[in-house]
Amino acid sequence: MSGANQRPRLHTTESCDSGIFDERILLLVFQSIKWDIHALCATASVSRKLRAVANRLLWREVCVYRAPRMIEALTNGGSSSRIGGGWHALAKLLFFCCGGESTRHFQLSQSCPGHFVKASRFSKTSGRSFLTKKCRNDLLYVSDPCEHPRGNDTEDDLGIYRGVFRGFMKSRTRACLVARQVELEERVRCPFCGSRVWSMTTARLLPKTAAKRLGSQEGGLEYFVCVNGHMHGACWLIHLSSDEGESTDREIDDDGYSDDDGGGDAHCVVTWLLLKLRGELPHVLSAEWMDSDDHNGLKRNIKWGCL
């Protein structure tokens, strides 16, 4: 069995008040709403205990659910449940455009705020375009750029992209950065895990193929890689016609997130969790439900906050 499909041991308790913290129950809850990222973020902020459960289990599960092939490749199909920077950071990378601001090598007239994305596509074929010839054996997934119009037809649109390396600590890219004694940036941090970053422009590890892949001009982009292997960057996108913008050679892992996937149900779930913590629900949800065959009935009750 591949590492992406293996599950950590679930923690349960016999306390009558433990239903909300029972990990098997929480897995069913989020499976029923298709791992809605907004509901998961809200749940992780309800209490320290739920945040601990999210950090230990739920962030990993949402990554596996949304991009199974990508996660299998990043973990080498092994049984380890750890990943550089943590699963919460990888989940943020999958679902959040980090926005952009001016840096030494890339100037913006005004900063661009980050936001959740409705859909993202990550490609290892695109990732190879960001690697120099010496580093082509590394595995890097890179998203399509998130387009931010500048409100002026004469200006190129701003593109924000992000990515992640497999096994960055042992990668050829990191070895080149260390061998060249490239200093970590003083003012820029990874928007996903908060770690320090290297500028690939400063390191002269930015190949010309990256601009071609993004649809940008040479010198019109910059990106950073953090010590945990998360990548983020910005570029100026040349205006193209629909025919010119098509590409057919990408291998894509689609995380396919949509704001409409379980949105109403997600609101019910968060409401149910808050009421449960306040002790305002008439019944207690326990792990005993998991032993029954009526899983669909359980999901219906959870969906409408009836428990």
C-alpha positions in Angstrom: 0.0 0.0 0.0 1.4 3.5 -0.9 2.2 6.0 1.7 -0.5 8.4 0.5 -3.1 5.8 1.2 -1.9 4.8 4.6 -3.5 6.3 7.6 -2.0 7.2 11.0 -3.4 5.4 14.1 -6.5 7.2 15.2 -6.9 8.3 18.8 -10.2 7.7 20.5 -11.5 8.0 24.1 -14.3 6.5 26.0 -15.4 9.8 27.7 -19.1 10.7 27.1 -18.0 14.2 26.0 -15.4 13.0 23.5 -17.4 12.7 20.3 -16.2 16.0 19.0 -12.6 15.1 19.5 -12.9 11.5 18.3 -10.7 11.3 15.2 -12.8 8.7 13.4 -15.8 10.8 13.8 -14.0 13.9 12.5 -12.8 11.9 9.5 -16.4 11.0 8.7 -17.5 14.6 9.2 -15.0 16.0 6.7 -15.5 13.2 4.2 -19.2 14.0 4.1 -18.5 17.6 3.1 -15.6 16.7 0.7 -12.9 18.1 2.9 -14.1 21.7 2.6 -11.0 23.8 3.4 -13.0 26.7 4.9 -14.7 24.3 7.4 -11.3 22.8 8.3 -9.7 26.1 8.9 -12.7 27.2 11.1 -12.6 23.9 13.0 -8.9 24.1 13.7 -9.5 27.6 15.3 -12.2 26.4 17.6 -10.0 25.0 20.4 -6.5 23.9 21.1 -7.5 20.2 21.1 -9.1 20.5 17.7 -6.1 22.4 16.4 -3.9 19.5 17.6 -6.1 17.0 15.9 -5.9 19.0 12.7 -2.2 19.3 12.8 -1.7 15.6 13.6 -4.2 14.2 11.1 -6.7 16.4 9.3 -4.3 18.6 7.3 -2.6 15.5 5.9 -6.0 13.9 5.0 -7.1 17.0 3.1 -3.9 17.0 1.1 -4.2 13.3 0.2 -7.9 13.7 -0.7 -7.3 16.7 -2.9 -4.1 15.7 -4.7 -3.4 12.0 -4.2 -0.9 11.4 -7.0 1.1 14.5 -6.0 1.2 13.5 -2.4 2.3 10.0 -3.3 5.1 11.4 -5.3 6.2 13.8 -2.6 6.3 11.1 0.0 8.0 8.5 -2.3 5.1 6.2 -1.6 6.5 5.5 1.9 4.8 5.1 5.2 6.1 8.3 6.8 3.4 10.7 7.8 5.8 13.7 8.0 6.7 16.2 5.3 9.0 19.2 5.3 7.4 22.2 7.0 4.4 20.2 8.2 1.1 19.1 6.6 -0.6 22.4 7.5 2.0 24.3 5.4 1.5 22.0 2.4 -2.3 22.4 2.7 -2.0 26.2 2.7 0.3 25.9 -0.4 -2.4 23.9 -2.2 -5.3 26.2 -1.4 -3.9 29.6 -0.9 -2.4 32.2 -3.3 0.1 34.0 -1.2 -0.1 37.3 -3.1 2.9 39.4 -3.7 4.9 42.5 -2.8 8.0 44.3 -4.0 11.3 42.6 -3.6 14.9 43.5 -4.6 14.5 42.1 -8.1 10.8 42.5 -8.7 9.0 45.8 -8.2 5.3 46.3 -7.7 3.4 49.7 -7.6 1.3 48.2 -4.8 1.2 44.9 -2.9 -1.2 42.2 -3.9 -3.0 40.5 -1.0 -3.3 36.7 -0.6 -6.5 34.8 -1.0 -8.0 31.3 -1.2 -8.2 29.8 -4.7 -11.2 28.0 -6.2 -8.9 25.7 -8.2 -5.2 25.0 -8.6 -3.2 22.7 -10.9 0.2 21.5 -10.0 2.5 20.0 -12.6 5.9 18.3 -12.3 6.5 19.0 -16.0 6.1 22.7 -15.2 8.4 22.2 -12.3 11.2 20.9 -14.5 11.2 24.3 -16.3 12.2 25.9 -13.1 15.3 23.7 -12.6 18.7 24.3 -14.1 20.3 21.4 -16.1 22.4 20.4 -13.1 19.2 20.1 -10.9 16.9 18.3 -13.4 16.8 15.1 -11.3 15.0 17.0 -8.5 11.2 16.7 -8.4 9.4 20.0 -8.2 5.7 20.6 -8.5 4.7 24.1 -9.6 1.2 25.6 -10.0 -0.2 27.5 -12.9 0.2 31.2 -12.2 -2.8 32.9 -10.4 -3.6 35.9 -12.6 -4.1 39.3 -11.0 -5.2 42.0 -13.5 -3.6 45.3 -12.9 -6.6 47.3 -14.1 -4.8 48.7 -17.1 -4.8 47.2 -20.6 -1.4 48.6 -21.3 0.2 46.7 -18.4 0.9 43.0 -18.1 -1.1 41.1 -15.5 0.6 39.9 -12.3 1.1 36.2 -12.0 1.6 34.5 -8.6 2.7 30.9 -8.5 3.8 28.4 -5.9 5.3 25.0 -5.6 7.0 22.3 -3.5 10.1 20.1 -3.8 10.3 16.4 -2.9 13.0 15.7 -0.3 14.4 19.2 -0.5 17.1 18.5 2.2 18.7 15.9 -0.2 18.0 17.8 -3.4 20.5 19.0 -6.0 19.0 22.4 -5.8 19.7 22.8 -2.1 23.3 21.5 -2.7 23.9 24.2 -5.3 22.6 26.9 -3.0 24.9 25.7 -0.2 27.9 25.3 -2.5 27.5 28.8 -3.9 27.1 30.1 -0.3 24.0 32.0 -1.2 22.7 34.0 1.8 19.2 33.7 3.0 17.0 36.7 2.5 16.6 39.1 5.3 13.2 40.6 4.6 11.3 37.7 2.9 9.8 34.7 4.6 8.0 31.7 3.3 4.3 32.5 3.2 3.4 28.9 4.0 5.6 27.8 6.8 7.3 31.1 7.9 10.9 29.8 7.3 13.7 31.8 5.7 14.1 31.7 1.9 16.7 31.9 -0.8 16.2 34.1 -3.8 16.8 32.0 -6.9 17.5 35.2 -8.9 20.3 36.1 -6.5 21.6 32.5 -6.6 21.5 32.6 -10.5 19.5 29.4 -10.5 16.6 30.8 -12.6 16.6 29.2 -16.0 15.2 30.9 -19.1 12.7 28.0 -19.5 10.8 29.3 -16.4 9.8 32.5 -18.2 8.7 30.6 -21.2 6.6 28.2 -19.2 4.9 31.0 -17.3 4.3 33.1 -20.4 6.5 35.9 -19.2 9.5 37.8 -20.5 13.0 36.9 -19.4 13.8 39.1 -16.4 10.1 39.6 -15.6 9.9 37.1 -12.8 11.4 36.1 -9.5 10.9 33.2 -7.1 12.1 32.0 -3.7 12.6 28.6 -2.1 12.5 28.2 1.6 14.6 25.8 3.7 11.7 23.4 3.8 11.4 23.3 0.0 8.3 25.5 -0.5 8.6 27.7 -3.5 6.7 31.0 -4.3 7.2 33.6 -6.9 5.7 36.4 -9.1 5.9 37.3 -12.7 4.6 39.6 -15.4 2.2 37.7 -17.7 2.3 38.7 -21.4 -1.2 39.1 -22.8 -1.9 36.1 -25.1 -4.8 35.1 -27.2 -6.6 31.9 -26.2 -4.8 29.9 -29.0 -1.4 31.1 -28.0 -2.0 30.3 -24.4 -2.9 26.6 -24.9 -0.4 24.0 -23.7 -0.7 20.3 -24.2 2.5 18.8 -22.7 1.7 19.2 -19.0 1.2 16.4 -16.5 -1.2 17.8 -14.0 -2.3 16.8 -10.5 -5.6 18.7 -10.1 -6.6 19.5 -6.6 -9.9 20.8 -8.0 -11.1 22.8 -5.1 -14.4 24.7 -5.6 -16.1 27.1 -3.2 -19.3 25.3 -4.0 -18.2 21.9 -2.8 -20.1 21.3 0.4 -20.2 25.0 1.3 -23.6 24.9 2.9 -22.8 21.6 4.7 -19.5 23.0 5.9 -21.4 25.9 7.6 -23.6 23.3 9.4 -20.6 21.3 10.5 -18.8 24.4 12.1 -22.1 25.4 13.8 -22.4 21.8 15.2 -18.9 21.9 16.5 -19.4 25.2 18.3 -22.7 24.0 19.8 -21.1 20.8 20.9 -18.3 22.6 22.7 -20.9 24.7 24.5 -22.9 21.7 25.7 -26.0 22.9 23.9 -26.7 19.7 21.9 -29.3 17.2 23.3 -27.3 14.1 22.3 -23.7 13.0 22.4 -21.9 11.8 19.2 -19.7 8.8 20.2 -17.4 6.4 18.4 -20.1 3.7 18.8 -21.8 5.0 15.7 -18.7 3.9 13.7 -19.5 0.3 14.6 -22.9 0.4 12.9 -23.6 -0.2 9.2 -25.6 3.0 8.9 -22.8 5.3 7.9 -25.0 7.2 5.4 -27.5 7.9 8.2 -24.6 9.1 10.4 -23.4 11.4 7.7 -26.9 12.8 7.1 -27.3 13.6 10.8 -23.8 15.2 10.9 -24.6 17.2 7.8 -27.7 18.9 9.3 -26.3 19.3 12.8 -29.0 17.0 14.3 -26.7 15.2 16.7 
